[in-house]
Amino acid sequence: MSHKSNSLKQLALQKFKKNFWGVFSFYFIIFIGLVSVFAYVFAPDSSQYANQMHLAIHSKKPGFKVTMLTIPSQLKTNQRGFDKLFFGDKTADNEIPISEYKVPNGVLTYKEYASDGLEGVEKTMKVTEFPNNSVDAYIKEKTFLFGTDKYGRDLLSRVLVGARISFFIGFVAVFISLVVGVFMGSIAGYFGGKVDALIMWVINVTWSIPTLLLVIAITLALGKGFWQVFIAVGLTMWVEVARVVRGQIISAKEMQYVTAARALGFNDYRIITKHILPNIMAPVIVISAANFAAAILIESGLSFLGIGAQPPMASWGAMIKDHYNYIILGKPYLAIIPGLCIMSLVMAFMLIGNALRDALDVKG
């Protein structure tokens, strides 16, 4: 039996490897996962939530360059490397865009960057305020590859840090939906009768409520925030999993191997977890991939409505909300870039779901 199951797994793996878009999507998702985990390593702006604002250079086009004066922060704390790696620099140095500067007699004189037609404010600082009494290392040209948003923040950094919410909401939501859905579906399908009728009533009531409305209700009950949205989305996605698991178990529990397990005196828990569930997981895996995509879209919609991750936290949906009116102001990239990110990640999960469906189709 184990040899047969191993050969089926190898056959499914071979079929999956032959699917170009499935394999491409798999590596793309791995790449986005690495980017979301180590976002602050890749992001040019490593401050917490990539929230370094420069109002003087707001809404600049991709590739915009400016001379940046970095003033070392006086509030340096002993932030651990692990904390800084995953949550950003909480006491980041202050950056000031400048248009010109000079250093006569140990005094730094610089003119702040100003929009076209305006004169920048001229300010002075003593060179002794900088480490090693030198300003050369603190004045550099900075390039904003994706441009800047309406607050003058680096759009590339915001996109990289924002990937974290969209990616992890998929994991958390799918995990919650699997735990609740597999449990409810298994009980309903295996025991049947009144238990099945009660669970199906709960499933149908939950199914009849629009997903977005249910998420909004749960979010309002738990409060606005990061984890609340994760839990709310997960609690709305278990219904489909439960229905599929129930249907699969109803047909599987009549199979000979289940009858044999009962004859050997195994308890119901062991029969469900050790014998039935491993044999019906193929359609559940496919649904999980689709739920990943759905969770990302729901979170983006909630952030767009202002219910999702709250400012200054970076989120692709919130970035579209902040900049959708710039589409008619001649700067559509501010909304299009995060929109393309959402689209590509959702597309990758849908393609990998299709590839898994084809690979796990035993009849095919």
N, C-alpha and C positions, 0 to 999 in steps of 0.2 A: 504493500500500500504506500509506504513512504518513498520507495523507489519510483513508483508511478507518479506520485505528487511532485517529486523532484524533477522528473523528466518533463512534466507539464509546465513547471515553473521555467525550466530552461527553454522550452518551446515558446512560451509567452515572452521571455526576455529576448529571444532571437527575433521574434516578430516585431517587438517594440524597437529594437536596434535598426531594423530595416525601414522604419518610418522616419524619414528625414526631419519632418516638422516636429514630430514628437521628441526626437533626440535634441534638436535645436532648442525647442522650448524648455526641455529639462535643464540644459546647460545655461540658458538665459535666466531661468528661475534661480538656479544656484548662484549665478553672478549677482542678480538683484539681492539675493539673501546675504551674500558677503558684503555687498555695498551697504545694505541697511544695518548690518551688525557693526561694521567698521566705518560708519558714515563720517565720523569726526576725523578719521585718519585721512580720508580722501578729500574731504571738504576744505576749500581754501580758507573759509571762515570757521575756525574751530571753537568759537564761543558757544555757550549753551544755547541750543535751538537755532544756531547760525543767525543770531539776532543782532549782529553788529550793524547799527543804522548810520547812514550818512545821507541826510536829507538833501544836501547840496548836489548829490549825484543820483537823484531818484529817476527811475524809469529810463535808464540809459540802454542803448542797443547792445546786442551781443558783440563781444570783442572790444568793448569800451576800455580805454586805458587812462589811468590818472596817477599822478605822483602822490604817494601816501606816506604821511608822517605818522610813525608809531610812537606813542608816549607810553613808556612802561607803567603798568598799574602799580599803585602804592598799596593795594589791598590784597597782595599775594597771600594765599593761605596754603597750608600743607595739604593740598588736594592730591590724593593718591593717583598714581598712574592709571590704575584700573578704572577708577571713577572718572578720570578725565577722558579715557579712551571711549567709554560707553555713554557718558552723559555730557561731554564737552567741557570746555574751560570756563568755570563759573566766575573767574576773575580775569577775564581776557584783557589784554592791553587795549588802550583807547587808540583808535585810528582816526586821523583827520586828513581829508583830501585837500591838497594844496596845489596852487598854480605856479608859485615861484618861491624861492627861499635863498637866503645868503647867511653866512656865518662870520661877520666882522667882529674882531676883538672878543672872541669867546661868547658871543651872544647870537642865538639863532633868531633871525627875523624871517617870518614866513607869511605868505598871503593865502588865506583860505580860498578853496575853489568856489567859484560862484557861477550861476547860470549865465548864459549868453546875455550880454548887454548890462550885466551888473558888476559892480566893483567888489572884490573880495575884501574881507576885514583883515587888516594887518596886525599881527601879534608877535610878541617876542618871548623867548625863553632862554635861560642861562644854560650853557652847554654842560655845566657841572651837575645839572639835574639828570643827565643821562649817564648810564654806567660807562666807566672808563673815560669819561669826559669827551666822548666822541659821538657825533650825530650821524655819521656816514652809514652805519649799519641800520639806522632807524628811518632812513628816507629811501624808499624804493618805488619803482614803477609797478603798479598793480593792474593786472588785466582781468576783467570780468567776462569770462567766456560766454556766459548766458545773459550778460547784462545785469541790470539791477532792478529790483521791484519798486513799488511806489514809495517805500520807506528808505530806499537806497541800500537795501540789503543785497548781498550776493545771491543771485537767483540759482546758480549752480549748487551752492552750498545748501540752500533751502530745499532744492529738489532732492539732493542726496540724503539729507536728514529726514525729509518728508517720506522717503521710501520706507522708512522704518515702520511707520504707522500702517500704511497700506499693506505691507508685507506681513507684519505680525498679526494684524487683525484677521487675516486669512487663517493663520495657524490656530489662534485662540478660538475663533468662531467655529472652525471645522472640528476642533478637539471637543468643544462643548456639545456641538450638534451630534458628534459620533457617540459620546458617552451617554447623553440623554436618549438619542434616537435608537441606538442599538439596544439599550436596556428596555425601553418601552416597547419597541418592535418585537424583541425576543419574547417578552412575557405575553404580549397579545397573541403572537403567532403560535407559541408553543402550548399555552394553556387553553386558549380559546374560550368559548362560553361567555359568562358574565364579565370576566376579566377583559376579554377581547372587546366586548361591547362597550365597556367603560372607557378603555384606552382609545378606542376608535372615536368615541364621542369627544374626548379631549382633543384628539388629532383634528377632527373635523371643525371643532370650534376654533382652534388655533389657526387652521388653514383658512377659515372664512374671513379672518381679520387681515386687512392689507399689511404686508410686511413693514412698510415704512411707518404706518400708524402704530403698529405694535412696538416697533423699536423706539418711536418717539415717546410712547406711554411708559415703557420700561426705563428709558433714559430720564424722563421727568421724575419717575419714582426713585431712581437711584442717584439722580443728580447729574449735571453736565460733567464731562471729563473723559479722560483717556480710557481707563479700565471699564467704566460704565458702558461705553459704546461697545467695547469688545464683548462684554457679557450679554448685552442687549441683542447684538447681532447673532451671537451663538444660540441664544434661547429662541430665536425665530426660525432657525434653520434645521432644527431637529426633526420636524414633521415629515419632510420628504424621506429622510434616512429611516425613520420609524416605519413608514408605509412600505418601503422597499424591503426592509429586514423582515417585517411581518409576512409579506407575501412569499418571500424566499423560504422562511421557516415553515410556513403552512405546507408548502410542497415538499420540503426536505424531510420533515418529521415522519413522512410515510415511507421513506426510503429504507432499504434492508439494513443498512449499517446502523440506523437509529433503533430499529427493532432489535437488532443483535445486542446493542449497548444496553437496552432495557432488560433483555433476557439475562445479561451478565450481572444485573443488579446495580448498575451505575445510577447515581442520583440525578435529578433533573438538571442541577447546576452544571455538573460535569458533562452531561450529554449536550447541553446548549453551548458551553464554552469550548469544550475540547473536540466535539464531533461535528456539530452543525455549523457554528459560526465560521470556522476556517474554510468550509466548503462553499460559503455563500458570500464571501467578502469581495469578489470581483466587481459586482454591480455597485457595492457600497464605496469602493475605491474610486470608481468613475464618478459617482455622485459627489464625493468629497472634492474632487478636482473642480467640478462645476460650482460647488458651494464656495470654494476658494475665490473664484472669479466673482460670484454674486456678493460675497462679503466685502470685497474691495470696492465694488460699485455702490453698495449700500452705505459704507463708511464715507465714501467720497460725496455721496448725496447728502448725508447728515452733516458733514463738515461744511458743505456748500450752504446748507440751511442754518449753520451756526450752532448746531447741537452737538457736533462731534468734538474732536480735539480742540481745546481752547487756546487762543493766542497767549503767549508768543510761540507756542508749539507749532512746528512746521508740519503741514499736511497738504497733500496734493489737492484735495477737494477745497480746502480753505484758501489755497493759492488761487484757484480758479474763481472762487467767490470774491476775493479781493481785487481781481483784475479783469473780470469779464467785461466791464464797461470800457476797458482800454481797447477792446476789439474795434470799436467804432472811432476811437481816438488815434488810430494809426499805429498802435503798438500791440498787435494781436498776439505776438510771441509770449507776452507775459501770462496769458491764459492758455495758449496753445501748447507750450512746453510741458506743463504739468498734465494737461489733457492727453497728450501723446504718451506720457509715462503711464497713466492709468490704462489707456487703451492697449499699449503693448503688453503690460503685465496681465491684464484680463485675457487678451488674445492668447498669450503663452499658456495660461492655465486651461483655456478651452481646447487648445490644440493638444496639450498633453492628456487631457481627458478623453478626447477622441482617439488618440493613439493607444491609450490604456484599454479603451473599450474594444478596439480591434484586436489588440494583443491577448486580452483575456477572454475573447470569444472562442470558447472550446469548440462549439459547433462549426465555426468557420474554419 
